[in-house]
C-alpha cells in the first residue's frame, strides 16, 4: 500500500493477554458464564477475520449475558479502536476499569491511547504515567509507554501554544461526484482549482480519475482519457499547475529500475494523456521512488525515495530540470526536513515556497503526521511545523494538497466513513500553517511582426530582493502560465534570443480582486527602432538615484548587451508634468545617465550607450490622474543598431 494513503489500522486486541497484576482483584476469567464465553470465542474469530461489526454484535451479546465479563469489555474496546471509534472504546475501558481497578492496570496504556484518539490528551498522559509506575514493567512496555508519553506531552504543549487560534477542523466530504463505494485517495489539483485527478481503487486495481469543476460544482469523475490507465497499478500522482504534465508512481512495471519508479505523461492537444514514459536512471534506482510533486514552474521535482545516502527509511529528494529537459541527479533535502524515520508524500504549493509532507521521524502524535516547512531564499529549509490536532491524530496521516488560495486543503480519510473506506475531503487549514495566496499569469508569447508563437523563458523575481521565485519555459507555441504568490512585489520578464526582452511588474503585497491575469506578449526582434519600456526601473522620489529594486531589470539589460555584442541602444528618461518643464528635462536626463552608469559599471562599453531626457514630453498616460502620472514616469530602451 502506498505510504501516502491515509488508511491505518491500530491493533490493540489484548483479549488473551495475561494480567500484570493478579493480587487483590475480584475478577476471575475462569468463572465467566460458559454461554457468554462461547459467544465471545466467536466474536474473537470474527475480529481476526476483519468482520468488525459482527464481532461487536457478538461481544455485546456476551456482555448482556454476563455483565461482569471484563475481558469482553476490553475486547470490544479493542475492536472499536481498530475501526477508530475511540469514543465507544473509551466508554468500554471506563466501564471495565470501574468494575475492577486492579485487573485494569494492564490496560492503562491501551486506555490512554484511545483517550488520545478521542482528543483527551491530558487524561491520556495521566494514565500513561500510571502505567509506567507499575512495578517490574518489561523493557518493551517501558519503551511503548515512554513513546506515548512523549507524544501526549507534545500534544498538550501544542494545544497550549495554539489555544487562542480559534481554529475549527471541519472536513467536508467531496460528495458522490468524486467519492464512490470504492477507495478514493491521493488528490491533485491544477492552479485554477478547476481540475482534480485522484486515485480510485476497484477490486485491487488502481487507476486515475478526473473531475472538472463547473460553476463551482465538481462534475462526475471519469477515468482519465488516453493511454495512462493500464492493467497495472498507477498511483501517487501529481498534475502540474498548468495541467499539462502528470508524474506518477508505477510499481513492478516491466521496464522499471526498481520496485516503484516515477513516470511522466503529457496532455495531448485533444485532451487525452500520452502513454507514460519512465523518467530515467537519474531519478529512478533499484530502490523505491514514489510520491512526486512538481514545483509550479515545473523545474523542480520533489519525491520520496529509499535510495542510499538518505537519513532514514525514506527521504524527500529534489531533482532540477536542465535546459535540455533532462533531470539532474537528485539532492537530499537535508536533516532539517528528513529524519531517521520515514519522510515523504511531499507537496510543493503554487507559491513555490511552502512544502507539506508527512513524517514519523519528527515529533508528533503517535504515528506519521503532516508537517509544513518553508524554503528560504538561499534554498535552505525552515524547521518543519506539525499541523497539530485534530488534523494530525494518533493514527497515520497520509498526504494533502493545498489549493492556490493557500487555505483550502484536500486529503483522503477513512475516519468518518467506515463503510466505504477512503473518501476525499476538503477543509481549511489553520492560519498558522497556510501557504501564500497565489495568483497566476497566463497568455501567449509571439513575434510582433509575424504573430507566430515563440518558445521563450519566463522569469518571476521579487523586486525588492531580486530573488528568482520561478523560471519556466513556454510550450512550443509560446503558451505559458506562471504563479504569483501574494506578499511581494514581482518583476515579470520574458526572454528569447534575438528579441528585446519584455518586462512587467505586479504589486501583490495587498489583496487584489482578480486571481488571474491574461497577458499576451508581442516580442520585438532586435532591429533598429525596436523599443521597450523598462517597467522595473525605480528612482528615489524627485532624484536620479536608482533604487536597488532596479538592479534585477538592469541586469537583464546587461545580459542583453553581452549576448549581442554589436547592439547599441538609447536609454530615454521621462517624467510626469509635476514641476517646471526645464527641471523635468534635467531630471529625466540624469535618470537616463544613471542607467547608463550602472551598465558601464557592469562592463558594458559606454560607446554602445546613449542617454537622453525628454522630461514631460511624449506622455503615454493622463497627467490628470495618479495612474497616468505613474505611467509617464518611465525609462525606455530603444535599439540604435544591431
VEXDREN-2710 file (C-alpha; in Angstrom, 1 decimal):
% VEXDREN-2710
k/r/px/py/pz
1/UNK/0.0/0.0/0.0
2/UNK/1.3/3.5/-0.9
3/UNK/2.8/5.3/2.1
4/UNK/0.8/8.5/1.3
5/UNK/-2.6/6.8/1.7
6/UNK/-4.3/7.6/5.0
7/UNK/-5.6/4.1/5.8
8/UNK/-4.2/2.7/9.0
9/UNK/-5.3/0.1/11.5
10/UNK/-4.0/0.2/15.1
11/UNK/-4.4/-3.2/16.6
12/UNK/-4.8/-3.3/20.3
13/UNK/-6.5/-6.7/20.9
14/UNK/-5.5/-7.7/24.3
15/UNK/-8.1/-10.4/24.7
16/UNK/-5.9/-13.2/26.0
17/UNK/-3.1/-11.0/27.5
18/UNK/-2.0/-12.2/30.9
19/UNK/-2.6/-9.6/33.6
20/UNK/0.4/-7.8/35.0
21/UNK/-1.1/-7.9/38.5
22/UNK/-3.3/-10.7/39.9
23/UNK/-3.5/-9.7/43.5
24/UNK/-6.4/-8.0/45.2
25/UNK/-8.7/-8.3/42.2
26/UNK/-12.2/-9.8/42.3
27/UNK/-12.4/-10.7/38.5
28/UNK/-11.6/-14.3/37.7
29/UNK/-11.6/-15.1/33.9
30/UNK/-12.1/-18.8/34.8
31/UNK/-15.5/-18.1/36.3
32/UNK/-17.1/-16.4/33.3
33/UNK/-20.5/-17.6/32.2
34/UNK/-19.9/-20.5/29.7
35/UNK/-22.5/-19.4/27.2
36/UNK/-21.1/-15.9/27.2
37/UNK/-17.6/-17.4/26.8
38/UNK/-18.7/-19.4/23.7
39/UNK/-20.2/-16.3/22.1
40/UNK/-17.0/-14.4/22.9
41/UNK/-14.9/-17.0/21.1
42/UNK/-17.0/-16.5/18.0
43/UNK/-16.6/-12.7/18.3
44/UNK/-12.8/-13.1/18.7
45/UNK/-12.6/-15.1/15.5
46/UNK/-14.7/-12.6/13.6
47/UNK/-12.3/-9.8/14.8
48/UNK/-9.3/-11.8/13.5
49/UNK/-11.1/-12.1/10.1
50/UNK/-11.8/-8.4/9.9
51/UNK/-15.6/-8.8/10.5
52/UNK/-15.6/-6.0/13.0
53/UNK/-19.3/-5.1/13.1
54/UNK/-20.3/-8.8/13.6
55/UNK/-17.6/-9.1/16.3
56/UNK/-19.0/-6.1/18.1
57/UNK/-22.5/-7.6/17.9
58/UNK/-21.5/-10.9/19.5
59/UNK/-19.3/-9.3/22.1
60/UNK/-22.2/-7.2/23.1
61/UNK/-24.4/-10.4/23.5
62/UNK/-21.7/-11.9/25.7
63/UNK/-21.7/-8.8/27.9
64/UNK/-25.5/-8.9/28.1
65/UNK/-25.4/-12.5/29.4
66/UNK/-22.6/-11.8/31.8
67/UNK/-22.3/-8.0/32.7
68/UNK/-19.2/-8.8/34.8
69/UNK/-17.3/-10.3/31.8
70/UNK/-14.4/-7.8/31.8
71/UNK/-12.4/-9.4/29.0
72/UNK/-15.4/-8.9/26.8
73/UNK/-15.4/-5.1/27.6
74/UNK/-11.7/-4.9/26.8
75/UNK/-12.1/-6.9/23.6
76/UNK/-14.9/-4.7/22.3
77/UNK/-12.9/-1.6/23.1
78/UNK/-10.1/-3.1/21.0
79/UNK/-12.4/-3.6/18.0
80/UNK/-13.7/-0.1/18.4
81/UNK/-10.1/1.1/18.4
82/UNK/-9.4/-0.8/15.1
83/UNK/-12.4/1.0/13.4
84/UNK/-11.3/4.3/15.1
85/UNK/-14.5/4.7/17.1
86/UNK/-12.4/6.0/20.0
87/UNK/-15.4/7.4/21.9
88/UNK/-17.0/4.0/22.2
89/UNK/-13.7/2.4/23.1
90/UNK/-13.2/4.9/25.9
91/UNK/-16.7/4.0/27.2
92/UNK/-15.8/0.3/27.4
93/UNK/-12.5/0.9/29.0
94/UNK/-14.0/3.1/31.7
95/UNK/-16.8/0.6/32.4
96/UNK/-14.3/-2.2/32.9
97/UNK/-11.9/-0.1/34.9
98/UNK/-14.7/1.0/37.3
99/UNK/-15.6/-2.6/37.9
100/UNK/-12.1/-3.8/38.8
101/UNK/-9.3/-1.2/39.1
102/UNK/-6.6/-3.8/39.8
103/UNK/-7.3/-6.0/36.8
104/UNK/-7.4/-2.8/34.7
105/UNK/-3.8/-1.9/35.3
106/UNK/-2.5/-3.9/32.4
107/UNK/-4.9/-1.9/30.1
108/UNK/-3.9/1.6/31.3
109/UNK/-1.7/2.2/28.2
110/UNK/-4.4/1.0/25.8
111/UNK/-6.9/3.2/27.6
112/UNK/-4.5/6.1/27.3
113/UNK/-4.2/5.6/23.6
114/UNK/-7.9/5.7/22.9
115/UNK/-8.3/8.7/25.2
116/UNK/-5.7/10.4/22.9
117/UNK/-7.6/9.2/19.9
118/UNK/-10.6/11.0/21.4
119/UNK/-8.6/14.2/21.9
120/UNK/-8.3/13.8/25.7
121/UNK/-4.5/14.2/25.9
122/UNK/-4.3/15.4/29.5
123/UNK/-6.1/12.3/30.8
124/UNK/-4.2/10.1/28.4
125/UNK/-0.9/11.4/29.8
126/UNK/-2.1/10.8/33.4
127/UNK/-2.9/7.1/32.7
128/UNK/0.3/6.6/30.8
129/UNK/2.2/7.8/33.8
130/UNK/0.1/5.3/35.9
131/UNK/1.1/2.6/33.5
132/UNK/4.8/3.5/33.7
133/UNK/4.6/3.4/37.5
134/UNK/3.6/-0.3/37.6
135/UNK/6.5/-2.2/39.2
136/UNK/8.6/-4.6/37.2
137/UNK/7.4/-3.5/33.7
138/UNK/9.5/-5.2/31.0
139/UNK/11.6/-3.1/28.6
140/UNK/9.1/-3.4/25.7
141/UNK/6.3/-2.0/27.8
142/UNK/8.5/0.8/29.2
143/UNK/9.6/1.8/25.7
144/UNK/5.9/1.8/24.4
145/UNK/4.8/3.8/27.5
146/UNK/7.6/6.4/27.2
147/UNK/7.0/6.8/23.4
148/UNK/3.3/7.6/24.1
149/UNK/4.2/9.8/27.0
150/UNK/6.4/11.9/24.8
151/UNK/3.6/12.2/22.1
152/UNK/1.0/13.2/24.7
153/UNK/3.2/15.8/26.2
154/UNK/3.8/17.2/22.8
155/UNK/0.0/17.3/22.2
156/UNK/-0.5/19.3/25.4
157/UNK/2.3/21.7/24.5
158/UNK/0.9/22.3/21.0
159/UNK/-2.6/22.9/22.4
160/UNK/-1.3/25.4/24.9
161/UNK/0.7/27.2/22.2
162/UNK/-2.4/27.4/19.9
163/UNK/-5.2/27.8/22.4
164/UNK/-6.1/31.2/21.1
165/UNK/-6.1/30.3/17.4
166/UNK/-9.9/29.8/17.3
167/UNK/-9.5/27.0/14.7
168/UNK/-12.3/24.6/14.0
169/UNK/-11.5/21.5/12.0
170/UNK/-14.4/20.7/9.7
171/UNK/-13.6/18.3/6.9
172/UNK/-16.3/18.2/4.2
173/UNK/-16.9/15.1/2.1
174/UNK/-16.5/16.0/-1.5
175/UNK/-19.7/14.1/-2.4
176/UNK/-20.9/11.5/-4.9
177/UNK/-19.4/13.1/-7.9
178/UNK/-15.9/12.4/-6.5
179/UNK/-16.4/9.6/-4.0
180/UNK/-17.9/6.2/-4.5
181/UNK/-18.1/2.8/-2.8
182/UNK/-14.5/2.2/-3.8
183/UNK/-11.4/3.8/-2.3
184/UNK/-10.5/7.4/-3.4
185/UNK/-7.2/8.9/-2.4
186/UNK/-4.2/11.0/-3.4
187/UNK/-5.9/14.0/-4.9
188/UNK/-4.0/16.5/-7.1
189/UNK/-5.3/19.9/-8.5
190/UNK/-4.4/22.5/-11.0
191/UNK/-3.6/26.1/-10.0
192/UNK/-7.0/27.4/-11.1
193/UNK/-8.7/24.8/-8.8
194/UNK/-10.9/23.6/-11.6
195/UNK/-9.4/20.2/-12.3
196/UNK/-8.7/17.3/-9.9
197/UNK/-7.1/14.0/-10.6
198/UNK/-7.1/11.3/-8.0
199/UNK/-6.7/7.5/-7.5
200/UNK/-9.6/5.1/-7.3
201/UNK/-9.0/1.5/-6.3
202/UNK/-11.6/-1.0/-7.6
203/UNK/-11.0/-4.7/-6.7
204/UNK/-7.4/-4.1/-6.1
205/UNK/-6.7/-2.2/-9.4
206/UNK/-5.6/1.4/-9.1
207/UNK/-6.5/3.9/-11.9
208/UNK/-6.6/7.7/-12.3
209/UNK/-9.9/9.5/-12.4
210/UNK/-10.6/13.1/-13.3
211/UNK/-13.2/15.6/-12.3
212/UNK/-13.8/19.1/-13.6
213/UNK/-15.3/22.0/-11.6
214/UNK/-18.0/23.8/-13.5
215/UNK/-19.6/26.9/-11.9
216/UNK/-18.2/25.9/-8.6
217/UNK/-19.5/22.3/-8.7
218/UNK/-17.4/19.2/-9.2
219/UNK/-18.7/17.0/-12.1
220/UNK/-18.9/13.2/-12.1
221/UNK/-15.4/11.8/-12.1
222/UNK/-14.4/9.7/-15.1
223/UNK/-11.2/7.7/-15.9
224/UNK/-8.6/9.9/-17.4
225/UNK/-8.7/9.8/-21.2
226/UNK/-5.8/8.3/-23.2
227/UNK/-3.2/5.7/-22.5
228/UNK/-2.4/6.5/-18.9
229/UNK/-4.5/3.8/-17.2
230/UNK/-3.4/0.3/-17.7
231/UNK/-3.9/-3.2/-16.2
232/UNK/-1.0/-2.3/-13.9
233/UNK/-1.4/-0.1/-10.8
234/UNK/-1.0/3.6/-11.3
235/UNK/-0.6/5.5/-8.1
236/UNK/0.8/8.5/-6.2
237/UNK/0.4/11.1/-8.9
238/UNK/0.9/14.9/-9.3
239/UNK/-0.6/17.1/-12.0
240/UNK/1.4/20.1/-12.9
241/UNK/-0.1/23.5/-12.0
242/UNK/-0.8/24.2/-15.7
243/UNK/-2.5/20.8/-16.2
244/UNK/-0.1/19.8/-18.9
245/UNK/2.0/17.1/-17.2
246/UNK/1.2/14.2/-14.9
247/UNK/4.0/12.5/-13.0
248/UNK/3.1/9.3/-11.1
249/UNK/4.3/6.2/-9.4
250/UNK/4.3/2.9/-11.3
251/UNK/5.2/-0.2/-9.4
252/UNK/6.5/-3.5/-10.9
253/UNK/6.5/-2.2/-14.4
254/UNK/8.4/-4.4/-16.8
255/UNK/10.9/-1.6/-17.8
256/UNK/11.2/-0.3/-14.2
257/UNK/14.6/0.2/-12.4
258/UNK/13.2/-0.8/-9.0
259/UNK/10.1/-1.8/-7.1
260/UNK/8.5/1.5/-7.8
261/UNK/9.5/4.2/-10.3
262/UNK/8.4/7.6/-11.4
263/UNK/6.8/8.1/-14.8
264/UNK/5.6/11.1/-16.8
265/UNK/2.6/11.6/-19.2
266/UNK/1.8/14.6/-21.3
267/UNK/-1.5/16.2/-22.1
268/UNK/-2.3/15.9/-25.8
269/UNK/-4.0/18.6/-27.8
270/UNK/-7.2/16.6/-27.9
271/UNK/-7.3/16.4/-24.1
272/UNK/-6.1/12.8/-23.8
273/UNK/-3.0/11.7/-21.9
274/UNK/0.0/10.2/-23.6
275/UNK/1.5/6.9/-22.9
276/UNK/3.7/7.1/-19.8
277/UNK/7.5/7.3/-20.0
278/UNK/9.9/6.3/-17.3
279/UNK/11.8/9.3/-16.0
280/UNK/15.1/7.5/-16.3
281/UNK/18.0/6.5/-14.3
282/UNK/18.8/9.9/-12.8
283/UNK/15.5/9.8/-11.0
284/UNK/14.8/6.1/-10.6
285/UNK/17.0/3.5/-8.9
286/UNK/16.8/-0.1/-7.9
287/UNK/15.3/1.2/-4.6
288/UNK/11.8/2.7/-4.1
289/UNK/10.8/6.0/-5.7
290/UNK/7.3/7.4/-5.2
291/UNK/5.1/10.4/-4.3
292/UNK/6.2/13.0/-6.8
293/UNK/5.4/16.8/-6.6
294/UNK/6.3/19.3/-9.2
295/UNK/7.1/22.9/-8.5
296/UNK/4.7/25.4/-10.2
297/UNK/7.3/26.2/-12.8
298/UNK/8.0/22.5/-13.5
299/UNK/11.7/23.0/-12.8
300/UNK/11.9/21.1/-9.6
301/UNK/10.6/17.6/-8.9
302/UNK/10.2/16.5/-5.2
303/UNK/9.8/12.9/-4.4
304/UNK/10.3/10.1/-1.9
305/UNK/13.0/7.5/-2.1
306/UNK/14.7/4.8/-0.1
307/UNK/17.9/5.1/-2.1
308/UNK/21.2/5.1/-0.3
309/UNK/22.6/8.3/1.1
310/UNK/19.5/9.3/3.0
311/UNK/18.9/9.9/6.7
312/UNK/16.3/7.3/7.4
313/UNK/14.0/4.7/5.7
314/UNK/12.6/7.0/3.1
315/UNK/13.6/10.6/2.5
316/UNK/12.4/13.5/0.4
317/UNK/14.7/14.4/-2.6
318/UNK/14.6/17.1/-5.3
319/UNK/15.8/16.9/-8.9
320/UNK/16.1/20.0/-11.1
321/UNK/15.2/20.1/-14.8
322/UNK/18.0/21.1/-17.0
323/UNK/17.8/23.4/-20.0
324/UNK/17.7/20.4/-22.4
325/UNK/14.7/18.9/-20.5
326/UNK/16.7/16.2/-18.6
327/UNK/16.6/15.8/-14.9
328/UNK/19.6/16.4/-12.6
329/UNK/20.9/13.9/-10.0
330/UNK/18.6/14.3/-7.0
331/UNK/19.6/16.2/-3.9
332/UNK/18.5/15.2/-0.4
333/UNK/16.5/18.0/1.3
334/UNK/18.8/17.5/4.3
335/UNK/18.4/16.8/8.0
336/UNK/16.2/19.8/8.7
337/UNK/13.4/18.1/6.7
338/UNK/14.5/14.4/6.7
339/UNK/14.9/12.3/9.8
340/UNK/16.0/8.8/10.8
341/UNK/12.4/7.7/10.3
342/UNK/10.2/7.8/7.1
343/UNK/9.7/11.2/5.4
344/UNK/7.7/11.7/2.2
345/UNK/4.5/12.5/0.4
346/UNK/5.7/16.0/-0.3
347/UNK/3.5/18.6/-1.9
348/UNK/5.0/21.9/-3.2
349/UNK/2.4/24.6/-3.1
350/UNK/1.8/27.0/-6.0
351/UNK/3.8/29.7/-4.2
352/UNK/6.9/27.6/-4.8
353/UNK/8.0/28.2/-1.2
354/UNK/5.7/26.1/1.1
355/UNK/6.2/22.3/1.3
356/UNK/3.8/20.0/3.0
357/UNK/4.9/16.4/3.8
358/UNK/4.4/13.6/6.3
359/UNK/6.8/12.1/8.7
360/UNK/7.1/9.6/11.6
361/UNK/10.5/10.9/12.5
362/UNK/9.6/14.4/13.6
363/UNK/7.8/14.7/17.0
364/UNK/4.1/14.1/16.5
365/UNK/1.0/12.4/17.9
366/UNK/1.8/8.8/17.5
367/UNK/2.5/7.5/14.0
368/UNK/3.0/9.6/10.9
369/UNK/1.9/13.2/11.0
370/UNK/1.6/16.1/8.5
371/UNK/4.1/18.9/8.6
372/UNK/4.8/22.1/6.8
373/UNK/8.2/23.8/6.0
374/UNK/9.1/26.9/4.0
375/UNK/12.0/27.3/1.6
376/UNK/14.4/30.2/2.3
377/UNK/15.8/32.4/-0.4
378/UNK/19.1/30.6/-0.3
379/UNK/17.4/27.3/-0.9
380/UNK/17.6/26.0/2.7
381/UNK/14.5/24.9/4.7
382/UNK/12.9/26.2/7.8
383/UNK/12.2/23.9/10.8
384/UNK/9.1/21.9/10.0
385/UNK/6.0/22.6/11.9
386/UNK/3.5/19.9/13.0
387/UNK/0.0/20.8/11.6
388/UNK/-1.4/19.8/15.0
389/UNK/-4.5/18.1/16.3
390/UNK/-7.1/17.4/15.0
391/UNK/-5.6/17.4/11.5
392/UNK/-3.0/15.1/13.0
393/UNK/-4.1/12.3/15.3
394/UNK/-2.7/9.1/16.9
395/UNK/-3.1/7.4/13.5
396/UNK/-1.2/7.6/10.3
397/UNK/-1.8/10.7/8.3
398/UNK/-1.2/10.3/4.6
399/UNK/-0.8/13.3/2.4
400/UNK/-2.6/16.5/1.5
401/UNK/-2.6/19.1/-1.3
402/UNK/-3.4/22.8/-0.8
403/UNK/-5.2/25.0/-3.3
404/UNK/-3.8/28.2/-4.7
405/UNK/-5.7/30.2/-2.1
406/UNK/-3.3/28.8/0.4
407/UNK/-6.1/27.8/2.8
408/UNK/-8.2/25.0/1.2
409/UNK/-6.7/21.6/1.7
410/UNK/-7.7/18.2/0.2
411/UNK/-6.9/14.8/1.6
412/UNK/-8.2/11.3/1.9
413/UNK/-9.6/9.9/5.2
414/UNK/-11.4/6.8/6.3
415/UNK/-12.2/8.0/9.8
416/UNK/-15.7/9.3/9.1
417/UNK/-16.8/6.6/6.7
418/UNK/-16.1/3.1/7.9
419/UNK/-18.4/1.6/5.3
420/UNK/-16.8/3.0/2.1
421/UNK/-13.2/3.3/3.4
422/UNK/-11.2/6.1/2.0
423/UNK/-13.0/9.2/0.7
424/UNK/-11.7/12.6/-0.4
425/UNK/-12.4/15.6/1.8
426/UNK/-11.7/19.3/1.8
427/UNK/-11.0/21.5/4.8
428/UNK/-9.5/24.9/5.7
429/UNK/-6.0/24.9/7.2
430/UNK/-5.3/26.8/10.5
431/UNK/-4.0/30.3/9.7
432/UNK/-0.6/29.5/11.1
433/UNK/0.0/26.8/8.5
434/UNK/-1.4/28.3/5.3
435/UNK/0.6/29.0/2.2
436/UNK/0.8/32.3/0.4
437/UNK/-2.3/33.0/-1.6
438/UNK/-1.3/32.6/-5.2
439/UNK/-2.5/34.3/-8.4
440/UNK/-1.2/33.4/-11.8
441/UNK/-0.4/35.0/-15.2
442/UNK/-1.1/33.1/-18.4
443/UNK/-1.0/34.0/-22.1
444/UNK/0.9/33.6/-25.3
445/UNK/4.2/35.0/-26.4
446/UNK/4.6/35.7/-30.1
447/UNK/6.6/37.6/-32.7
448/UNK/5.3/41.1/-33.0
449/UNK/5.8/41.2/-36.8
450/UNK/4.6/37.7/-37.8
451/UNK/2.3/36.8/-34.9
452/UNK/3.9/33.4/-34.7
453/UNK/4.2/31.9/-31.2
454/UNK/7.7/31.9/-29.7
455/UNK/9.0/29.4/-27.2
456/UNK/10.5/31.6/-24.5
457/UNK/11.8/31.8/-21.0
458/UNK/9.5/33.4/-18.4
459/UNK/11.0/34.6/-15.1
460/UNK/9.4/35.8/-11.9
461/UNK/11.6/37.6/-9.3
462/UNK/10.9/39.7/-6.2
463/UNK/11.5/43.3/-6.9
464/UNK/13.0/44.2/-3.6
465/UNK/15.3/41.3/-3.0
466/UNK/15.8/40.1/-6.6
467/UNK/15.0/36.5/-5.5
468/UNK/14.0/34.4/-8.6
469/UNK/10.8/32.7/-7.5
470/UNK/10.3/30.7/-10.7
471/UNK/11.7/30.3/-14.2
472/UNK/9.8/28.4/-16.8
473/UNK/9.8/27.6/-20.5
474/UNK/6.7/28.1/-22.6
475/UNK/5.4/25.4/-24.8
476/UNK/6.4/25.3/-28.5
477/UNK/3.6/27.6/-29.4
478/UNK/4.6/30.2/-26.8
479/UNK/1.8/29.5/-24.3
480/UNK/2.7/30.0/-20.6
481/UNK/1.4/30.0/-17.1
482/UNK/3.3/31.3/-14.1
483/UNK/2.2/31.8/-10.5
484/UNK/2.3/35.0/-8.4
485/UNK/2.4/34.4/-4.6
486/UNK/0.9/37.2/-2.5
487/UNK/3.1/39.2/-0.2
488/UNK/5.7/40.6/-2.6
489/UNK/6.2/42.9/-5.5
490/UNK/7.3/41.0/-8.5
491/UNK/9.3/41.7/-11.6
492/UNK/8.0/39.6/-14.5
493/UNK/10.2/39.2/-17.6
494/UNK/10.2/37.2/-20.8
495/UNK/13.4/36.4/-22.7
496/UNK/14.2/35.0/-26.1
497/UNK/17.5/35.2/-28.0
498/UNK/17.2/37.6/-30.9
499/UNK/14.5/39.6/-29.3
500/UNK/14.1/42.5/-26.9
501/UNK/13.0/41.2/-23.5
502/UNK/9.6/42.1/-22.1
503/UNK/9.1/43.3/-18.5
504/UNK/6.1/43.9/-16.3
505/UNK/5.6/44.3/-12.5
506/UNK/2.9/43.2/-10.1
507/UNK/2.3/44.5/-6.7
508/UNK/0.8/41.7/-4.5
509/UNK/1.6/43.0/-1.1
510/UNK/-2.1/43.8/-0.6
511/UNK/-5.2/41.9/-1.6
512/UNK/-6.3/42.3/-5.1
513/UNK/-9.6/41.4/-6.8
514/UNK/-8.5/39.3/-9.6
515/UNK/-7.0/35.8/-9.3
516/UNK/-5.7/35.5/-12.9
517/UNK/-4.1/37.9/-15.4
518/UNK/-4.1/37.1/-19.1
519/UNK/-1.2/38.8/-20.8
520/UNK/-0.4/38.0/-24.5
521/UNK/3.1/39.4/-25.2
522/UNK/4.5/40.5/-28.5
523/UNK/8.3/40.3/-28.5
524/UNK/10.1/42.7/-30.8
525/UNK/13.0/41.4/-33.0
526/UNK/16.4/43.0/-32.3
527/UNK/16.3/45.6/-35.1
528/UNK/16.7/49.3/-35.5
529/UNK/14.0/51.4/-33.7
530/UNK/12.6/48.5/-31.7
531/UNK/11.9/49.7/-28.2
532/UNK/10.5/48.6/-24.8
533/UNK/9.6/50.3/-21.6
534/UNK/11.7/49.1/-18.7
535/UNK/8.9/48.7/-16.1
536/UNK/11.1/47.7/-13.2
537/UNK/13.4/50.7/-13.1
538/UNK/12.8/52.7/-9.9
539/UNK/14.3/56.0/-8.7
540/UNK/14.2/57.8/-5.4
541/UNK/11.4/60.4/-5.4
542/UNK/12.5/63.6/-7.3
543/UNK/16.0/62.2/-7.6
544/UNK/18.1/60.3/-10.1
545/UNK/19.3/57.8/-7.6
546/UNK/18.5/54.2/-8.6
547/UNK/16.7/52.1/-6.1
548/UNK/18.2/48.6/-5.5
549/UNK/14.9/47.1/-6.7
550/UNK/16.0/48.2/-10.2
551/UNK/19.1/46.0/-10.3
552/UNK/17.2/42.8/-11.4
553/UNK/15.9/44.5/-14.5
554/UNK/19.1/46.4/-15.2
555/UNK/21.0/43.1/-15.1
556/UNK/18.7/41.9/-17.8
557/UNK/19.8/44.8/-20.0
558/UNK/23.4/43.9/-19.2
559/UNK/22.8/40.3/-20.3
560/UNK/21.1/41.5/-23.5
561/UNK/24.1/43.7/-24.4
562/UNK/26.6/40.9/-23.6
563/UNK/24.7/38.4/-25.7
564/UNK/24.5/40.8/-28.6
565/UNK/28.0/42.4/-28.9
566/UNK/27.1/44.7/-31.8
567/UNK/23.9/46.1/-30.2
568/UNK/23.9/49.8/-29.4
569/UNK/21.0/51.3/-27.5
570/UNK/19.3/54.6/-26.5
571/UNK/18.1/54.9/-22.9
572/UNK/15.4/57.5/-22.6
573/UNK/14.0/59.1/-19.4
574/UNK/10.6/60.6/-18.9
575/UNK/8.8/62.4/-16.1
576/UNK/5.2/63.4/-15.3
577/UNK/4.2/67.1/-15.5
578/UNK/4.7/67.9/-11.9
579/UNK/7.3/70.8/-11.5
580/UNK/8.8/73.0/-14.1
581/UNK/9.3/71.6/-17.6
582/UNK/13.0/72.6/-17.7
583/UNK/13.6/70.9/-14.3
584/UNK/11.9/67.8/-15.6
585/UNK/14.2/67.7/-18.6
586/UNK/17.2/67.8/-16.4
587/UNK/15.9/65.2/-14.0
588/UNK/15.0/62.8/-16.8
589/UNK/18.5/63.3/-18.4
590/UNK/20.1/62.5/-15.1
591/UNK/18.0/59.4/-14.7
592/UNK/18.9/58.1/-18.1
593/UNK/22.5/58.7/-17.3
594/UNK/22.2/56.8/-14.0
595/UNK/21.1/53.8/-16.0
596/UNK/24.0/54.2/-18.4
597/UNK/26.4/54.5/-15.5
598/UNK/25.1/51.3/-14.0
599/UNK/25.5/49.4/-17.3
600/UNK/29.1/50.7/-17.7
601/UNK/29.8/49.6/-14.1
602/UNK/28.9/46.0/-15.2
603/UNK/31.4/46.0/-18.1
604/UNK/29.4/47.4/-21.0
605/UNK/31.3/49.7/-23.3
606/UNK/30.0/53.3/-22.9
607/UNK/30.3/53.8/-26.7
608/UNK/27.3/51.4/-27.1
609/UNK/25.1/53.5/-24.9
610/UNK/23.3/56.8/-25.4
611/UNK/21.1/58.6/-22.9
612/UNK/18.6/61.3/-23.4
613/UNK/16.0/63.0/-21.2
614/UNK/12.6/64.1/-22.6
615/UNK/11.1/65.4/-19.4
616/UNK/7.3/65.5/-19.5
617/UNK/7.2/65.3/-23.3
618/UNK/5.5/62.4/-25.1
619/UNK/3.2/61.3/-22.3
620/UNK/1.6/57.9/-22.5
621/UNK/-0.9/58.4/-19.7
622/UNK/-3.2/61.1/-18.4
623/UNK/-1.3/63.5/-16.2
624/UNK/-4.5/64.5/-14.5
625/UNK/-4.6/61.1/-12.7
626/UNK/-2.1/59.4/-10.4
627/UNK/-2.2/56.3/-12.5
628/UNK/-1.4/58.3/-15.7
629/UNK/1.4/60.2/-14.0
630/UNK/3.0/56.9/-12.9
631/UNK/2.8/55.6/-16.5
632/UNK/4.5/58.8/-17.7
633/UNK/7.4/58.4/-15.2
634/UNK/9.2/55.8/-17.2
635/UNK/12.5/54.6/-18.7
636/UNK/12.7/53.2/-22.2
637/UNK/15.2/51.2/-24.2
638/UNK/15.5/51.6/-28.0
639/UNK/17.7/49.9/-30.5
640/UNK/20.0/52.2/-32.4
641/UNK/21.8/49.5/-34.3
642/UNK/22.4/45.8/-34.2
END
